[in-house]
Amino acid sequence: MSLSIKNRIYHKLAGVSPGGSSIRPWLHRRRGVTIGKNVWISQYVYIDELHPEALIIGDNCSIGLRSSIFTHFYWGPRREDNGFGPVVIEEDVFVGPHCVILPQVRIGRGSVIKAGTVVSRNVPRGVFWGTPSPEAQALVGIPLISDTGYLQFLRGLKPIRRKH
């Protein structure tokens, strides 16, 4: 069986296997991911299928449910200037559920990544990182339902002006 096929089988098993601090990290290590001690990987975590060896997860980290970690976005040959690059998650980092970590990112020691965050640049150590809390953007004049189209919905929006 080729390395690529084994890698994909281990990846699929890691997504649904029990043992967030035992079996799942073990399977990802078998794929080539460098994983420290006392690491929790939740279920359904996607770790890059082509280049798992480009991911380093330090000691005492937690990767939240359904998060995705990419070490590449490219077509053609692998180069840093076309979307390939290592991802380093330093020690004591908590990545909340449903986060996306893109290539060439380093998350600093002790940082916490807010649930649902897309991490596209380096995160300093010891910070709480994420987008601002959601808030109302517009008033809905025409509801987006099966009887109305998307363009009608858009025309019915009334932006909410914020005082600064």
Summary of the structure (lengths in Angstrom):
residues: 164
radius of gyration: 19.5
end to end distance: 61.5
largest distance: 62.5
contacts: 469
relative contact order: 0.10
helix: 21%
strand: 23%
